Amino acid sequence: MMTYTTSQETGWTVIVMQSKQSLFANLNRMALLFMGATLATLILILLLSYLISKRVTLPLHRLQRIIQKTGVHDLTTGQDSGQLFKLEYPGSIREMDELNDTFIQLNQQLVQSFQDMLEIKSQETDARLLALQSQMNPHFLYNNITNISIMAEEGMNEQIVVFCGHIASMLRYISAPNKNGVQLEKELDYCKRYLECMKIRFEDDLLYEFHVPDSMKSLQVPMLLIQPLLENAMKYGLRDNPPWKLHIIGELDSMQETWRMTVEDNGPGMEPEALTLIQQFIQQSQEWERMPELEINVPDLVVTDIQMPVMNGLELAKHLYFAYPHVKIVILSGHHEFEYARQAISYKVEDYLLKPLTEGQLRTLLDAMELKLGSAGDSLAHVSAMLDEQVKPEDIAEAVKLYLKQNYMHEITLQDMAGQMHFSVDYLGKCFKKVTGETPLKYMTGLRINEAKRMLATFKEMDIKAVGKAVGYSDSHYFSRIFKNKTGLYPSEYRQQLQ
């Protein structure tokens, strides 16, 4: 770089020359110093930011990892939540302490809520089991009191004594407190007494065996665990000709700590595929199969559910409305929608009742329908009206005979009949026995057996069980037993003798 100037006094020209490097050397040094200071400042800022963020985020990451590791097992342990989840933070960060304390409180609340939920579930399970037992006990009493009544009619006094002894022990068992369950040995003893009661009824036609290892008998099980299986086997499994055999088998797997109780019978059984086909066939055809029956035997009253396969209740009501306008129709439904009720009204449905339906509602409905139908098919209305007056024992006996002749094919009891006629059971029985020399039950049994003999001789292809149901015995085994007591032969033997 060159700079020059000329003096006015002397006229001389002064020239000054300087290189660029020397000229910019100071500027370069200043620029380097500025850049160094700026870089150092940035590094310092980054370092401080890292240290501050680490102090804040590290506790958060630790807390996050602990929360992720917290599972159901931690909620069910008895350890202190503060000991499980207490974190140590460097320095004093108030927000972190508050967050940690909040998490500890949350965990404690979760632990308490989880334990409360388990307790509620346990109480709910106990309540359901108790409700099931409460349902079974009246059913059990009804069946056995009926059996005692039948044995008394047949003069089986010794068997009644043994039977009542078993019943007393069984009632003592089911009335004892059992919140924590009972030993399997006691449950098996209860089942054995139940089978002994059945054996008194069926004698040598019923055989049973227990195959339960001694190591299982101390197990704690819910009360009445095996009883439903035995009742199911008695009702559905013993369909072939006697003897009927039952095997109660216990299996214990000590390795897996599991056990199993099995009730086996020698009934015919059925393959799962066959059951599936039958269920499908029933669902597809049960409603249409009713239509030809309606064409032949037009009823006075039809009570139908609204939800059924193939044809629903409204479609059935529509068909009856146009084909048989005199038929009274009542629809049961779980639907509250107005549209269903509107359609029902358009088909002149007498009533539209919402489920569940109580027994009182059903009785009220039937009484109302009886008034609308008048005298159509109700023989009891006759009998009750006649008995309202002062009648002689002979008239009462004739009324009972008429009632039994018209209703022997149903499952009726003396209590039902006495209630309908507004007499006590004792008075009704005494009047009938005074006139006829036998009890109403024996008279009804005679009617049933005579009709069964007629059907066995007339309908040779009809199944024995169907014959029993047609004359009022839903239990085919009991029907066979009564038939043999009265005739000396089983129904199948009686039919073979006729051929």
C-alpha positions in Angstrom: 0.0 0.0 0.0 1.5 3.5 -1.0 0.7 6.9 0.4 2.3 10.2 -0.8 2.1 14.0 -0.3 3.8 17.1 -1.8 5.1 20.0 0.3 4.1 23.5 -0.9 7.1 25.2 0.6 9.9 23.0 -0.7 8.0 21.2 -3.5 9.3 17.9 -2.4 7.1 14.8 -2.7 7.1 12.4 0.2 6.1 8.8 -0.5 5.3 6.3 2.2 5.0 2.6 1.3 3.6 -0.2 3.6 2.7 -3.9 2.9 -0.8 -5.3 3.4 0.3 -7.9 5.8 1.7 -5.4 8.3 -1.3 -3.2 7.8 -3.9 -6.0 8.7 -1.8 -7.8 11.3 -3.5 -6.0 14.2 -7.0 -6.4 12.8 -6.4 -10.2 12.4 -5.2 -10.4 16.0 -8.4 -8.7 17.2 -10.6 -10.9 15.1 -9.0 -14.0 16.4 -9.4 -12.8 20.0 -13.1 -12.1 19.4 -13.8 -15.5 17.8 -12.0 -17.2 20.6 -13.9 -15.4 23.3 -17.2 -16.1 21.5 -16.4 -19.9 21.2 -15.4 -20.1 24.8 -18.6 -18.4 25.8 -20.7 -20.9 23.7 -18.9 -23.9 25.2 -19.5 -22.5 28.7 -23.2 -22.0 28.0 -23.5 -25.5 26.5 -21.7 -27.0 29.6 -23.9 -25.1 32.0 -27.1 -26.1 30.1 -26.0 -29.8 30.1 -25.4 -29.7 33.9 -28.7 -28.0 34.6 -30.7 -30.3 32.3 -29.0 -33.4 33.8 -29.9 -32.3 37.3 -33.5 -32.0 36.2 -34.0 -34.8 33.7 -32.0 -37.6 35.4 -34.4 -37.9 38.3 -37.3 -37.9 35.8 -35.7 -40.7 33.9 -35.1 -42.7 37.1 -38.7 -42.2 38.1 -39.9 -43.2 34.7 -37.9 -46.5 34.8 -39.3 -47.3 38.2 -42.9 -46.6 37.1 -42.4 -48.9 34.1 -41.1 -51.7 36.3 -44.0 -51.4 38.7 -46.4 -54.3 38.1 -49.3 -56.2 39.7 -46.8 -58.1 41.9 -45.6 -54.9 43.5 -49.2 -53.9 44.2 -49.9 -57.2 46.0 -46.7 -57.2 48.2 -46.8 -56.1 51.8 -43.8 -53.8 51.5 -43.9 -50.1 52.2 -44.4 -48.1 49.1 -42.1 -45.4 50.3 -39.3 -47.9 50.7 -40.0 -49.3 47.2 -40.0 -46.1 45.3 -38.1 -43.5 47.4 -35.5 -41.8 45.1 -32.4 -39.9 46.2 -31.8 -36.6 44.3 -28.6 -34.6 44.3 -29.1 -31.2 45.8 -32.4 -29.9 46.8 -35.1 -29.7 44.1 -38.4 -29.0 45.6 -40.4 -30.0 42.4 -38.7 -33.4 42.3 -39.4 -34.1 45.9 -43.1 -33.2 45.3 -43.2 -35.4 42.2 -41.7 -38.3 44.1 -44.1 -37.9 47.1 -47.0 -37.7 44.6 -46.0 -41.0 43.0 -45.6 -42.7 46.4 -49.1 -41.6 47.3 -50.5 -42.8 44.0 -48.9 -46.2 44.4 -50.3 -46.5 47.9 -53.8 -45.7 46.6 -53.3 -48.3 43.8 -52.3 -50.9 46.4 -55.3 -50.2 48.5 -57.7 -50.1 45.5 -56.3 -53.4 44.3 -56.7 -55.1 47.6 -60.3 -53.7 47.9 -61.1 -55.1 44.4 -59.8 -58.5 45.4 -61.9 -58.4 48.6 -65.0 -57.4 46.6 -64.4 -60.2 44.1 -64.0 -62.7 46.9 -67.2 -61.5 48.5 -69.0 -61.6 45.2 -67.9 -65.2 44.6 -69.0 -66.2 48.1 -72.4 -64.5 47.5 -72.9 -66.3 44.2 -72.0 -69.7 45.7 -74.3 -69.0 48.7 -77.1 -68.1 46.3 -76.6 -71.3 44.4 -76.7 -73.3 47.5 -79.8 -71.5 48.6 -81.5 -72.4 45.3 -80.4 -76.1 45.6 -81.5 -76.6 49.2 -85.3 -76.0 48.6 -85.0 -78.1 45.4 -83.3 -80.9 47.4 -86.0 -80.7 50.2 -88.9 -80.8 47.7 -87.6 -83.9 45.9 -86.9 -85.8 49.1 -90.1 -84.9 50.9 -91.9 -86.1 47.8 -89.9 -89.4 47.9 -90.8 -89.8 51.6 -94.5 -89.3 50.8 -94.4 -91.9 48.0 -92.6 -94.4 50.2 -95.2 -93.8 53.0 -97.9 -94.5 50.5 -96.2 -97.8 49.6 -95.7 -98.8 53.2 -91.9 -98.7 53.1 -91.5 -97.9 56.8 -88.0 -99.3 57.3 -86.7 -97.5 54.2 -88.2 -94.3 55.5 -86.3 -94.5 58.7 -83.0 -95.0 56.9 -83.9 -92.4 54.4 -84.7 -89.8 57.0 -81.4 -90.5 58.8 -79.5 -89.7 55.7 -81.6 -86.6 55.0 -80.9 -85.3 58.6 -77.2 -85.8 58.2 -77.3 -84.0 54.8 -79.3 -81.1 56.2 -76.8 -80.8 59.0 -74.0 -80.6 56.5 -75.5 -78.0 54.2 -76.6 -75.8 57.2 -73.1 -75.6 58.7 -71.1 -72.4 58.1 -68.7 -73.0 55.2 -67.1 -69.6 54.2 -63.7 -71.2 53.7 -65.0 -74.4 52.1 -65.1 -77.9 53.5 -62.9 -80.9 53.3 -63.4 -83.1 50.3 -63.9 -86.1 52.6 -67.0 -84.4 54.1 -68.3 -83.6 50.6 -67.9 -87.2 49.5 -69.7 -88.4 52.6 -72.6 -86.0 51.7 -72.6 -87.5 48.1 -72.6 -91.0 49.5 -75.7 -90.3 51.6 -77.4 -88.8 48.6 -76.7 -91.9 46.5 -77.9 -94.1 49.4 -81.2 -92.2 49.3 -81.4 -92.8 45.6 -80.5 -96.5 46.1 -83.4 -96.8 48.5 -85.6 -95.6 45.6 -84.0 -97.7 42.9 -82.7 -100.7 45.0 -80.3 -102.9 43.1 -80.9 -101.1 39.9 -78.5 -98.4 41.0 -74.8 -99.2 41.7 -72.1 -96.7 42.5 -68.4 -96.7 43.4 -66.0 -94.1 44.8 -62.4 -94.0 43.5 -60.8 -91.1 45.4 -57.2 -91.3 46.8 -56.7 -90.6 50.5 -54.3 -87.8 49.6 -57.2 -85.8 48.1 -59.6 -86.1 51.0 -58.0 -83.3 53.0 -58.4 -80.8 50.2 -60.6 -77.7 50.8 -63.4 -77.4 48.3 -66.6 -75.4 47.9 -69.7 -77.0 49.5 -72.0 -78.9 47.1 -69.3 -79.1 44.4 -70.1 -82.7 43.3 -73.8 -82.8 44.0 -74.9 -81.1 40.8 -72.8 -83.6 38.8 -74.5 -86.5 40.5 -78.0 -85.0 39.9 -77.2 -84.4 36.3 -76.0 -88.0 35.9 -79.1 -89.3 37.6 -81.4 -87.3 35.4 -79.7 -87.6 32.0 -77.1 -90.3 32.1 -79.1 -93.3 33.3 -81.4 -93.9 30.3 -80.7 -97.5 29.4 -82.2 -100.5 31.1 -80.8 -101.2 34.6 -78.5 -101.7 36.3 -77.3 -98.1 36.3 -73.7 -97.5 37.3 -72.0 -94.4 38.6 -68.3 -93.9 39.2 -67.0 -91.0 41.2 -63.3 -90.6 40.4 -60.8 -88.2 41.9 -57.4 -87.4 40.3 -54.6 -85.4 41.9 -51.6 -84.0 40.0 -49.0 -83.2 42.7 -46.5 -81.8 40.1 -48.9 -79.1 38.8 -50.8 -78.8 42.1 -54.1 -79.5 40.4 -57.0 -81.9 41.0 -60.1 -83.1 39.2 -63.4 -84.8 40.2 -65.2 -86.8 37.5 -68.7 -88.5 37.6 -69.1 -91.2 35.1 -72.2 -93.1 34.2 -73.0 -96.0 31.9 -75.6 -94.0 29.9 -75.7 -93.9 26.1 -73.9 -90.5 25.9 -73.6 -88.5 22.7 -70.8 -87.3 20.5 -70.2 -83.5 20.4 -70.8 -83.4 16.7 -74.2 -85.0 17.2 -75.1 -82.5 19.9 -74.2 -79.6 17.6 -76.3 -81.0 14.7 -79.3 -81.5 17.0 -79.0 -77.9 18.4 -78.8 -76.5 14.9 -81.8 -78.5 13.8 -83.9 -77.4 16.8 -83.0 -73.8 16.3 -84.0 -74.0 12.6 -87.2 -76.0 12.9 -88.7 -75.7 16.4 -91.0 -72.8 15.5 -92.2 -74.2 12.1 -92.9 -77.5 13.7 -95.4 -75.8 16.0 -97.5 -74.5 13.1 -99.0 -77.9 12.0 -99.8 -78.5 15.6 -101.6 -75.2 15.8 -103.6 -76.1 12.7 -104.8 -79.3 14.3 -105.2 -78.2 18.0 -106.1 -74.5 18.0 -105.4 -73.2 21.5 -107.4 -70.6 23.4 -104.3 -68.8 24.8 -100.8 -68.4 23.4 -97.9 -67.0 25.5 -94.8 -66.4 23.3 -91.4 -64.9 23.7 -90.6 -62.1 21.2 -87.1 -63.4 20.4 -87.1 -66.8 18.8 -85.3 -68.4 15.8 -87.0 -68.6 12.4 -90.2 -66.9 13.5 -90.3 -64.3 16.2 -93.2 -63.6 18.5 -94.6 -60.7 16.5 -94.7 -62.8 13.3 -96.5 -65.6 15.2 -99.0 -63.0 16.5 -99.6 -61.8 13.0 -100.2 -65.3 11.7 -102.6 -66.1 14.5 -104.4 -62.7 14.1 -105.3 -63.4 10.5 -105.8 -67.2 10.8 -107.4 -67.6 14.3 -108.7 -64.2 15.5 -110.3 -65.7 18.5 -107.0 -66.9 20.0 -105.7 -64.7 22.9 -102.1 -63.8 22.6 -99.6 -62.6 25.3 -96.0 -61.6 24.4 -93.0 -61.7 26.7 -90.1 -59.5 25.8 -87.0 -58.0 27.2 -87.3 -55.0 24.9 -88.7 -51.6 26.1 -88.9 -50.1 22.6 -92.2 -48.6 21.6 -92.1 -50.1 18.1 -92.5 -53.6 19.5 -95.4 -52.6 21.6 -97.0 -50.7 18.7 -96.8 -53.8 16.4 -98.2 -56.0 19.2 -101.2 -53.7 19.6 -101.9 -53.8 15.9 -102.2 -57.6 16.1 -104.7 -57.4 19.0 -102.2 -58.8 21.5 -103.9 -59.0 24.9 -100.8 -58.1 26.9 -97.1 -57.2 26.4 -95.1 -58.1 29.5 -91.4 -57.3 30.1 -89.1 -59.9 31.4 -88.2 -61.0 34.0 -91.7 -62.1 34.8 -92.6 -63.0 38.5 -94.9 -65.8 39.5 -97.4 -63.2 40.8 -97.5 -61.5 37.5 -98.1 -64.8 35.7 -100.9 -65.8 38.1 -102.5 -62.4 37.6 -102.2 -62.8 33.8 -103.8 -66.3 33.8 -106.6 -65.2 36.1 -107.4 -62.3 33.7 -107.3 -64.6 30.7 -109.6 -67.1 32.5 -112.2 -64.4 32.9 -111.9 -63.4 29.2 -112.0 -67.1 28.0 -115.0 -67.9 30.2 -115.5 -71.7 30.7 -113.2 -72.8 27.9 -111.3 -75.8 29.0 -111.1 -75.0 32.8 -112.3 -78.0 34.8 -111.0 -76.6 38.1 -113.4 -73.6 37.9 -116.3 -76.1 38.0 -114.8 -78.0 40.9 -114.0 -74.8 43.0 -117.5 -73.5 42.4 -119.1 -76.7 43.5 -116.9 -77.0 46.6 -117.8 -73.5 47.7 -121.1 -74.8 48.9 -121.6 -77.3 51.7 -120.9 -80.6 50.0 -120.8 -84.2 51.2 -117.6 -86.3 51.3 -118.9 -88.2 48.3 -119.2 -85.0 46.3 -115.6 -84.1 47.3 -114.4 -87.5 46.3 -116.1 -87.3 42.9 -114.6 -83.8 42.4 -111.1 -85.1 43.2 -111.6 -88.1 40.8 -112.7 -85.7 38.0 -109.8 -83.5 38.6 -107.3 -86.4 38.7 -108.8 -87.9 35.5 -108.3 -84.6 33.7 -104.9 -83.8 35.1 -103.1 -87.1 35.9 -100.8 -86.6 32.9 -99.3 -83.5 34.6 -96.9 -83.3 37.5 -99.5 -82.4 40.2 -99.4 -82.9 44.0 -102.1 -83.1 46.6 -101.1 -79.7 47.9 -101.7 -78.2 44.5 -105.1 -79.7 44.3 -106.1 -78.8 47.8 -105.1 -75.2 47.3 -107.2 -75.0 44.1 -110.2 -76.4 45.9 -109.7 -74.3 49.0 -109.5 -77.3 51.4 -106.7 -78.4 53.7 -104.6 -81.4 52.5 -105.7 -83.5 55.5 -109.4 -82.9 55.0 -109.3 -83.6 51.3 -107.3 -86.8 51.8 -109.6 -88.0 54.6 -112.8 -87.4 52.6 -111.4 -89.2 49.6 -110.1 -92.2 51.6 -113.4 -92.4 53.5 -115.3 -92.8 50.3 -112.9 -94.8 48.1 -110.8 -96.6 50.7 -107.5 -95.3 49.1 -105.6 -92.1 49.0 -105.7 -89.6 46.1 -102.1 -90.5 45.3 -102.8 -94.2 45.0 -105.9 -93.4 42.8 -103.8 -91.2 40.6 -101.1 -93.8 40.4 -103.7 -96.3 39.3 -104.9 -94.0 36.6 -101.4 -93.4 35.3 -100.4 -97.1 35.3 -103.6 -98.1 33.5 -103.1 -95.5 30.9 -99.5 -96.5 30.5 -100.5 -100.1 30.0 -102.9 -99.0 27.3 -100.3 -96.9 25.5 -97.7 -99.6 25.7 -100.1 -102.0 24.1 -101.4 -99.5 21.5 -98.4 -97.5 20.5 -95.7 -100.2 20.2 -93.2 -97.9 18.6 -93.5 -95.2 21.3 -90.4 -94.8 23.5 -90.8 -95.9 27.2 -89.6 -92.5 28.3 -92.3 -90.8 26.2 -95.0 -93.1 27.6 -93.9 -92.1 31.1 -94.0 -88.4 30.3 -97.4 -88.8 28.7 -98.9 -90.2 31.9 -97.2 -87.6 34.2 -93.8 -89.1 35.0 -91.0 -86.9 33.8 -88.4 -89.2 35.5 -88.3 -92.4 33.4 -86.5 -94.3 36.1 -89.1 -93.5 38.6 -91.8 -94.4 36.1 -90.2 -97.8 35.6 -90.0 -98.4 39.3 -93.6 -97.5 40.0 -94.8 -99.6 37.0 -92.9 -102.6 38.3 -94.3 -102.2 41.8 -97.8 -102.2 40.4 -97.5 -104.8 37.7 -94.5 -106.9 38.6 -92.8 -106.0 35.3 -90.8 -103.2 33.9 -92.5 -101.3 31.0 -90.2 -102.9 28.5 -90.9 -106.4 29.9 -94.7 -105.7 29.9 -94.5 -104.7 26.2 -92.5 -107.8 25.3 -95.0 -110.0 27.1 -97.8 -108.5 24.9 -96.1 -109.5 21.7 
